[in-house]
Amino acid sequence: MSRLALFAALLAAESSASPPEMQKEVWAGHEVLEGKRRIPVYGEKETHTENFVIAQVERTRTRIEIRQKLCRVEIRPVKGVYPIMKPETVARLLKARIVFEVKPDGTLKANPWDARWGSEDLDGDGFPGATVQISGTRCSGDLHISNQSTSTMTYGRLTPDGAAGFMSVRVKQEVLSAKGLCLKVFAGDSDETQAGRFAYRRVEAGTTCESLAGKPWPVKAQAGR
C-alpha cells in the first residue's frame, strides 16, 4: 500500500470512529467556605458559609461541564449578627459554569470560574446590586452590594456518583448603599479569600431547588481527602 493510500485509510478510520458518548445528568452540590470577614461594629471575624446548588451536567469520559444554580445560602451568625439573603434574591443570582477535565486516574483539573454582578438591580427590589439583610442586637438593616467572586479548585476527584474536592474563593464586595444608620456608618467594602470544600452527587432527572425545599440535602461536603 502506498503512503498516500495508507494516509487516506487512517483518515477514514478516524472519521468513522464514534464521538465520546455524552451523558446528561443532574447533580446536587454543597460547598463549605471558611474565612474572615469584616462585620459591622465587631470588625474582622471568622465566618462559615454553606452554599447549596443544583447543576445541569454534560459529561464524557474526559470532560464534565457544569452549569449550576444557587438554591440557598446559609451564613453562620457572628456575635449575634445574622446576614441573610432572601430566597427571591438567591433565585435571581446568575448561574456559574464550571468545566472539569478528567484525568486517567480520576482526578480533576479546572480553570478558575467567576460569579459576579455589579450595580444593576439584580433582585428587582428597587435597590442597586443584591440585598443582604443584617439583623442583630446592635446593628440591623439592609446592605445593597455588588460582588466579584473567583473560585479556584485546589484538588478534585471523581466519586462513584459525582465529584468532590477542595477550593479557594476570592470574594470582592462593594457596598452600593445601606439602609439603617448603624450600617451606613460601619459597613464597608471587602476583599477576602475563603478556603473550603465541595461535593456533588448525581440525583434524579428533574430535581430542582424547589423540589428539594424542606428536605435533607442529598450530599454533604466532607473534611479530609
GITAPE-V399935 format. One record per helix or strand of 2 or more residues. SS is the DSSP state (2 for helix, 1 for strand). FROM is the first residue (numbers start at 1). LEN is the number of residues. If there is no record, write none. Layout:
BEGIN
SS&FROM&LEN + SS&FROM&LEN
END
This chain:
BEGIN
2&3&14 + 1&23&17 + 1&43&17 + 1&63&13 + 1&81&4 + 2&87&6 + 1&96&7 + 1&107&3 + 1&113&5 + 1&129&7 + 1&141&19 + 1&162&18 + 2&181&6 + 1&190&14 + 2&209&4
END
